[in-house]
């Protein structure tokens, strides 16, 4: 008997992670894409994805307005329509609060939603990044309470961490090897079989849910620490008067040198996930020194960049009322995602010096930027004047077509923190 026969999947949360996953599954299964944001559902039904993670033509191919078809993606904000599903995949955000403590409320709210429609033999899989133990210790009790069912008797759970890289058109869902896990051997096999049916790169079945949770959280913590290392090198070499890029280029000639670049570390993953692991470690009585040291270095890079720029401006003219253009506001290149962008740290620090800051980012939604951060993206007008300083903060490909020299006067400082512009145009690099 085919264990995937009659599988109907509900994907809870249709953001950067959930939508691509729902689209991929919908090519072989009936998928109900659920999101509490009614406007998001309206846009998706019209074939528009503001995250740009799914091509419009591909989205329109799998979308269906008929919830009875055997395959296809039906988008909805109605919980009642999820009752016929037997696999629920939760892909909601796991942010931190203002004190960098894990905020599990979106995950618990999603669990309450699933619990209301959970039936016997159903499987709930979590993809959101968490610290080890969250699925079974935090989410499962919510499912039991809402459904009145018993875990590993009436329903089962699993964890398969997302590995989406926003803006990356090569490493898409189907092309990234997927870790899977389940609460029982049988559940683990069913979950692995389900993902394996749509993931071209294959799957890796972890020995337990906790192992899978831990594997995900250390992936981003490791990258965070490596970037923190080169960020610290950049600060040291700056004091020594040595070009960091030249040092990294020379060191990179060794076969096993890891080629990380200095820069801002924001976004909803690398800039957040290490705090989840650190929180759990401290609950267990261990203070994670390396993890938190890396976070401290990366969290202060925005202020460091602003301060270094101010020093350079001072050497040329007065700082007060200077005009600075920042190219890029999203947390990474070629992506509209502004969540936890560290460019805002540069903006706020420069404003402390009474500097006039102008932001230009063709990828960012000005309304979203203003709503979340209270600053204005002057897209379309920012390039029509000259500035006392220009910071290239995000390496959007579109910036390669900008004539930066046309926005410079004789004393303009050009600070390229992404090493994207020609050397002849740049005064400072990170």
N, C-alpha and C positions, 0 to 999 in steps of 0.2 A: 504493500500500500504506500502511495506517495504521501510523505508527511506534510507536504506543502499544499496538498489538494484542498480546495475551498478556502484558502487563506485570504482573509480580508484584513488589510492593514490600516490602522489609524496613526497618522503622524501628528503628534501634538506640538505645535509651534512651527510656523512656516517662515523662519528667518533665513539667515545665511547658511545654516546647517540643515534645517528641516526641509526647505523647499527642494534643493538638489536631490536629497535622499528620496523624498516623495515622488519626484519626477522619475528617478531611476527605477524605483520599485513599481511604479504605475505602468511601466512598459511590459510587465509580466503579471502583475496582480491588480486587484481592485484596491485603490488607495483612497482613503478619506483624509484630506489635509485639513487639519483643524487649527484655527487661530482665534484668539479672543478679540483681535483687532478687526472690526467689521470692514474698515476701509481697506485693510490689507487684502481681505477676502474679495472685496469688490474689484480691486486692481488686478488680482490674479485671475479672476474669472474673465476679465477683459483682455488677458494675455500680457499684462505688464508686470514686470518684476523690478522694483526700484533698486534692488541690491545688485542687479546685473550678473547674478550668479548663474542664471539660467537664460539661455538664448530664447528670444521671443518665439521664434519659429518652432523650437523644440517644445516650449511650453504649450503652444497652441495645438501641437500634435497630440499631446497626451491628455489635455483638458477635456472633461465631459460634464454636461449638465444633467446626465442621467445617472442616478446613484445605483441603478440595478445592473449596469454593464459588468462584464466579467473582468475587464481591465480598465485602466485609465485613472485619471486623478480628478476627484470631486472635492472641490474646496468649500468649506463651510465653517460657520461659527456656531452651529447648533450641536449641542452635546447629544441630543436625542438621536441624531443620525449616526452616532458612533456605536450604537447598541449591537449592530450586526457584525462588528469587527471582532476578530479573535486574537489579533496581535496589535499591541499598542506600543509605539516607539516615541519616547519623550525627548524632545530636542530643544528645550527652553534654555534661556541664559542662566548662568550661575555667577552673578556679580559679587562684588564686595561692597561694604558700606563705606562711609566717609573715614572710618578708622581702619580700613583694610581688613575687616573681619568678614568671613564668608556669609553671604545672604542667600539662604536656601529657600526663601519664600516662593520665588517663581517655580521652583522644582516641587515644593510641597503643594502649591496651588494646582499644578498640573496633575499631581498624584491624586488630589481630591476629585478633580474632573474625571480622571480615568476610573477611580473607585466607584463613581456613580453608575457606570455602565459595565463594570467588570462582571464576567460570568465564569462559571466553572470551566476549567481547562484552558482559560485564556492565558496569554503570556504578555508581560509588560517588560519592555527593554528600555533602559535609560542610556542616552548618549551624552548627556551634559557632563562637563568636566567637574569632578568632585574629589574630595579626599577619600581614602579607603574606608569603607563602612557605611557610607551615606545610603547606598541603594537598599541594603538589608536592614540597617538600624534606624534610618530616618524615613525613607519613602515607603517601604513595605508596610510598616504599622499604619500609615495613613490609608493605604490601599485596603488593608484588612478592616479598618474602622468604617470606611465609607461603604464597602461592599458587603460586609458581614461574612466574608469568606476567609478560609484558612490558607495561609501561605504554604506552598509546597504540598498541599493536600488538594485544595480547590483550584488554585491558580499558581503560576510560576513567574519568575523574574529573571532578567539577564542584564548584562551591561556590555555595550559595544561602543567604546569611545569614538567620538567624531574626530576626524583628521582633516577637516576642510581648511583650505588655505585661501581666504577671500581674495578674489581678483586673479587667481591662478587658473588659467585655462588649460594647463597641461595636467596638473595633479587634481583631477576631478574625482568625484565620489567613486566611480567605477574603476579608476586607475590607481587608487591608493589601497594597499593591503589593509585589511580590516581585522582588528582584534575583536573576538567574540567571547562570551562567557554565559553561563547559566546557573541557576540555583540548584539544579539537580543534573546528573549526567544526561538524562533524557532531554531535559529542557535545553541544556547546553548544545546538544547535537542538533535539535530542531532549529535553534537560533543560528547556529553556524551554517546549517544547510540553507536557511532562508537567505542569509547575507551572501553566501557563496553562489547562490543562483543569479545574483546581479552584479557582483564585484569581480571584474575581469582580473584584477591583480591578485585575487585569492584572499583567504582568511587565515587567521592564527587563533586557534581555540585555547584561551588561557585556562589554567587549572581551577580558577575560582573567580567570582565576581570581584573580590577584594584585590586580587592580583591585577585584573584588568583595570580597575579604578586607579591603582597605584602606578601602573605602567603609563597611563595617560598623563597623570599629573606630573610625573618626572620628565616626560618628553619636553614640556614647555619650561619646566624649572631648569633643565639642563641648558636649553638655548638661552634662557634669561641670564644664567650665570656666565656663559661664554661671551655674551655681548657685554655684560658688565665688566668682564676682564679687559676687553679691548677698549671700552669706554675709559676705564681707569688708565690704560696705557696712553690713550690720547691726551688725557689731562697731564700725565707725567711728561710725555714728549713735547707737549706744548710749552711747558716750563723750561725744557732743555733746548728749545728751539729746533727740534727735529720734526721733519714731516712724517706724520704717522702713516700715511698711505705708502710712502717710500719704504718705511720699516716693514709694514705688513707684506708689501710686494716682495721684498728681499727674503723675509722669513718664509713666505709661501712657496719658495723654491724647494723646501724640504718636503718629501713625499707625505709625511704624516702630520704636517702642520695644519690645523683646522682654520679655514679661511673665513672667519667672522669679521664683520665690519662694525665700527662704532656708529652710534646714532641713538635716536629716540626709541624707546621701547614702550609702546602703548597697545591699544587694541583690547579685545575681550578675552584673549587667551594668555599670551606670554606675560603681559603686564598684570594679570590677575591670578592665574592658576597657582603660582608659587605660594601665595598667601594661604591658599586652601591647605596645602601640604604643611606649611609652617604652623597653621592653627591646630591641626590634628596632632602634630609633633609636640606642641606645647601642652596640649590637653593630656598627653601621655607622659609629661614630665621631662621632655627633652627640648632644649633651646637650639634651634637649627641656625647655626652661625653663618655658614656659607650662603645658604639660601637667602636669608634676610640681608646679608651684606650686599649680595648682588642686587636685591631689590632697592636698597638705599642708594646705591650708585646710580642705577638706571632711573630712579624716580627724581633725582636731582639734576639730570642732564639738561632739561629744559632751562632751568635757572642758570646753569653753568654756561650754556650757549649764549643766553642773553647777556650775562655779565661780561663774557669775553668780547662780545660785539660792542658793548658800551665802552669798554676800555679802548677799543680801536677807534670808535667815533670820537672819544675825548682827545685822542692824539691828533685829530684832524680838525675838529670844531667843537663847539659846545654841545652838550647832550640835550639840554632843555628845548622842547618843541621840535626835536628832530623828527623826520618822517622815515619810517622803516616799512618796507614791503616784505611780507612773508608769502613766499610761493609754496602753497600746499597747506592743507589743514587736516585732511583725513589721516587715520593712524598709519596707513601704508600706501604704497604707490598703486595707481590704476585701480582704485577701489573706492566706492562712495561711503564706506563705513567710518563714521566719526566717533564711535564709542571709545571712550577712554583714550582719546588722542592726546599725546603729550605736547603737541604744538601749542596747546592752550597754555602750558606752563611758560613757554617763551613769551607769548602775548602778555600774560599777566605780569611777568617780571619786567618786561620793557615798559609797561604802563606805570610801574612803580617809579620809574625814572622820568615820568612825564613825557614819554615819547609817544608820538602819534603812530599807531600801528594800522596798516592796511593789509587785508588778507585777500589773496586771490587763489581760488582753487576750483578749476572747472569740473572736478568730480564731486565736490561737496554740495549738498542741498542747503542753500542759504537759510531757508526757513528752519530746517532742523538744527543748523549750527546756532542760530540765534535763540531758538527755544531751549537747547541744552546748555549753551555756554554764555549766552547774553552778548555775543559779539557778532559783527557783521562781516559777511563775505561779500566784498565789492566786485564780484565777478563781472567782467565785461567793461569795467571802467578803470580798474587798477593800473592798466598798462599805458594809460594816456598821459603820464607825467613822469617826473624824475624824483628820485629819493636819495636820502642821505645814506641809507644802507638797504641792502636787499639780502634776505636769507632764503636760500633754496632749502626748504625743510622736508619736502616729500618729492621723491624721484618719479613723478608722473611722466610718462613718455611724451605727453602733450607739451611739457615744458621745453623739450628739445627744439621746438619750433618758435619759442619766444626769443625775441631780440632783446636780451637783457641790457646790452650796451645802450639801447635807445632810452632806457629808463635811468641811466646814470649821468651824473654831472662829474666834474673833475675830481671831487673829493668823495664820491660814493664808495662805500665799503661793500664788497660782495662776499658773503659768507656762504659757502657751499658745504653744507653738512652731509650731503649725500655723494660728494665727489662725482658730480654729473656734468658740470660745466667745464669748458676748456680752461686750461691753466692761465692763459693770457687774460681771461676775464675775471679771475678770482683773486681776492686779497687774503681770504682766510678759508681754511678747511678744518674739519673736526679731526 
